[in-house]
Amino acid sequence: MVARKTERLMNLVIALLVSRQFLTKDRIRQVVEGYRDQSDEAFDRMFERDKDELREIGIVIETGSHDKLFDDEVGYRISRGDFELGDIDLTPEEAAVVGLAGRVWEHAGLAGESGQALVKLKAAGIEVDDRVLSMVEPRLSANEPSFDAVWDAATRRVPISFEYQRPGREPSTRHVQPWGVLSWHGRWYLAGFDVDRDAPRVFRLTRVTGDVTRTGAPGSYDVPADLDLKALAHELFPAPAVEPARLRVRRGRGNSLRRTAQSTVPVDDEWDEIMVAYASPWELASEAASFGPDVVVLEPEDVRAQTVARLRAAAEEATR
């Protein structure tokens, strides 16, 4: 229920954000998943609650009409200027947490419903600005077949079982009380209590084979109050070796990389060359690519290749 509500709110934000004109309640009801099947009274209550919740978290919803000279029906929209955030200075760890929270939506069924809403808006003659979707567009894919099931189990505290196959070993059945799902060095993991081994464990989702089966009721176990998923992953996985990387960064850009730089040497009036330590080529390439043309990875070659691949994929997506 919580997931459906969150998806509805996100789709409402997207519909109000991309429209260049005010959307009437009837139009919103048609395009936002979760509204269409409600009775008139239930829709009115739900829509008012949703507007209140968005305002509480700082999303400003404008009201107005299509023609100011006539007393037509009031409509709603979200101004891009009000929605966009100013520059925020985050540490790499804070940026990773914020990014991960949004990226999960790519695999949560949101993309399909949002796409349907945009098609319906365009079909109705509503002028749509697709470019603003970059502000809510997810970046990290979660293609593992088990992702949805373990994510749902972790959020609802549902015990599960699944077949798990480690390299070079036969598959084994694991019975787990899920605590959470985390991204660790470019891969998705399930952290939880392994009932068979009577100990905390972390499972890579790519090694989960077959279906994930529920073995208990929602809320049938407790998650440790002091749980720190990142600390647990550090404890159960050996820390990767730290390597140096050489990058060229445009002056005034790439602040998160500059903060962790071991050295900074001016190249000319436009560029600096920095040395940064990294443990995960995937994570460094992702961060470097996020700055677009303002950061150039010089070495090592594997980080450079991964960064170039991400930039090419983004460019191809933008031209579709």
Buried (B, 14 or more C-beta within 10 A) or exposed (E): EEBEBEBBBBBBBBBBBBBEBBBBBEBBBBBBBBBEEBEEEEBEEBBEEBBEEBEEEEBEBEEEBEEEEEEEEEBBBBEBEEBEEEEEEBEEEEBBEEBBEBBBBBBBBBEEBBEBBBEBBEEEEBEBEEEBBEBBBBBBEBEBEBBBBBBBBBBBBBBBBBBBBEEEEEBEEBBBBBBBBBBBEEEBBBBBBBBEEEEBBBBBBBBBEEEBBBBBEEEEBEBEEEEEBEEBBEEBEEEEEEBEBBBBBBEEBBEBBBEBBEEEEEEEEEBBBBBBEBEBBBBBBBBBBBBEEBBBBEEBEBBBEBBBEBBEEEEEEEEE
